Each structure stands twice: as structure tokens, then as C-alpha cells.
Amino acid sequence: MASGGGRHAARVAAGILVTRVLGYARERVFAHYFGNGAAADAFRAALRIPNALRNLLGEGTLSASFIPVYAGLNEQHKGAARALAGAILGLLLLASGILAVIGIAFAPAITAIVAQGFDGPRRALTTVLVRILFPMTGLMVVSAWCLGILNTHRRFFLPYAAPALWNIAGIAAMLGAAAWLKGEGLYGLSLALAWGTVAGSLLQIAIQLPTCWRLLRGIPLRVSLAPEGVRQVIVAWLPLVVGAGVAQLSGLVDTFLGSFTGEGGLASLGYAQLVQVLPISPLRGRRGGGVVARSRSRCGGSSTQRPTARAHRRWISAHLILRHPLRVCVRRARPHDHRRAVSDGAIRCR
């Protein structure tokens, strides 16, 4: 069991590392084309808004509430677990669909609140981008559901490496649009990147759904609270949403305040945050929680069982091994080294 847990943690770490490396490459390409100008501000603000909803409905909140219940049912009655998976997916699609429609319809008002400091052109571009990006919320929530299914069935590498396709699609969109839209400015490039981001979300789901389909022997999609375990998942999920909401609200406040810093201010804040999270990005705790949640479900949910303790210790050890050397490197780097890390000169010093 110990060696198995170590292999699972290694697969999670490998998947996250692939995603983070490509995410860093995506930021480099973004910095090359957008720098820290008005279009970069608009895209940062537009992406922040649907991302906040995605993090509330999916990611760590769904994994921590869904995996233990689903895994427990799967051990006892696979039919009940299958019904639970279909019902949770149906409820997630309904909720995210409603939120996406509201976001698209009220994009101007949402942009005016979150990016209140933007001038007219930046606010107009942000509104257009928000309308394109909001459907990504539902797509990414489906990806989080896939993560829960795959983790329960010990398929660890795929769900953590799948977001790499999101980064690849963004890179391809920027490179393709830059070659195709020569001389047309950053407006067209911004739209291309937004559509590429949505396409990346579709690809991220497309690579996971076939495996989920095979594991579940079909997906019994339904919108219902009746299947066993649905209410238990919701009850466990609500406190997690409240906790995650504090972090998401903090991010929206950062965007709100950054919008008052003038042209390029919000983009510069995004680049600074990228450098800040480099020491912890290879192993983010909320993503690694799937291994621990899976281990807990196998032990009946008791946090005192040895397999769970081993999973926690391995994850903490991985953090300590990878995090501190990276943190030392970032702290010892000089300011121009930080600029070079995210750009090849497109970012202007102000």
C-alpha cells in the first residue's frame, strides 16, 4: 500500500508539473504579444471573473466533497455510485449553465463593478471578452467532475495533465492569430486568445470523458436530488464554497484595485503574482487533495487511519522538497531577472 500511494502521488506531481510548465510557457507567449498594455489589462480582468466561479463550483471544493461519497458508494454498490455521478454532473451543468447565461447577459454590469477603474476602451474590450469566456465556467466544472471520477478509480495522471491542453490551445491561438492578423492590433489577438481558451476547455474535457465513460459504463446524466449520496455531497460542499469564496473575493478585490492603477497596472500585477506563486505552483494543495481524499474514502473517512497519514506525509514531503529551493531562487533573483522570467522585453517598466 505504501508503494502504491507513492506511485499515485508521483503521477499527480508529474501531471501537475506538465501543466505548470506549459502554463508558464503560455504566460511567456502572452507577455511577448500583449506586454503590460491595455489589452493585457482587459484579458486579465475578463479571465478573473469566470475563473472565480469555476473555482467555487469545481476544483478543490468538488473534489473534497464528491470523491469521499462517490468512492464509498463505489465500494458498496456500483449502481448507486453511477447514479450519484450522473446526478452530480447534471446539477453542476444546470448551475454553471444558469450562471453562464447570467454572466453573458449582465457582462457590462459585471465588468463595470469588477473593473471599475478601466477607461472606456478597456472596459468595452473586457465586456466582449467576458461574454466569450463565461461559458468556460461550465466546461471547467465538467473537468473537475472528471477529476473526481478518475481519482476515485486511481487514474491520477490524466486529470492533472489534461489542463495542459488548455495552455496549449491558448499558445496556439496566440501564435496563429499573430501570424494571421498581422497589423490589425491587439483587439483581434485578444478575441483569438479568448476563443482559444474556450477551445482549450473543450479539449481538456474531451480527453477525459472517454475514460470516465468506460469506467462508469455510460454516464446516466440527470438533474435530481433523489440518488443516494447527492444531498450528502451538497452538505459537504457548501462550507467548502464559503471558504473558497473568501479567496475568490480576494482575487476580485485585487482586480478591482488593480483597475485603478492606470494602463498596464493590472497586467503588471498578474506578472508579479506569477513570479510569487512559482515556488508553490508545481504542487498546489487543492489539486493534490484528490489522492488524500481517495485514501480517506478507502479508510471509511477516518483521518486517523495510517493510509491517510501516509498520504499526507508524502504530500507534505513533496512540498518541502520542491518548494523551498524554488523559493530561495525567487528571493535571490534580481528585479530584471523577474522581468526576464515572464517576458523577453515586451513588458515596460513604469
Secondary structure as UniProt FT lines:
FT   HELIX           2..34
FT   TURN            35..36
FT   HELIX           38..57
FT   HELIX           59..76
FT   HELIX           78..105
FT   HELIX           107..114
FT   TURN            115..117
FT   HELIX           120..133
FT   TURN            134..135
FT   HELIX           136..152
FT   TURN            153..154
FT   HELIX           157..161
FT   HELIX           163..180
FT   TURN            182..183
FT   HELIX           185..206
FT   TURN            207..208
FT   HELIX           209..216
FT   TURN            228..229
FT   HELIX           230..258
FT   TURN            259..260
FT   TURN            263..264
FT   HELIX           265..277
FT   TURN            278..280
FT   HELIX           281..283
FT   HELIX           285..298
FT   TURN            299..301
FT   TURN            303..304
FT   HELIX           306..332
FT   HELIX           335..342
//
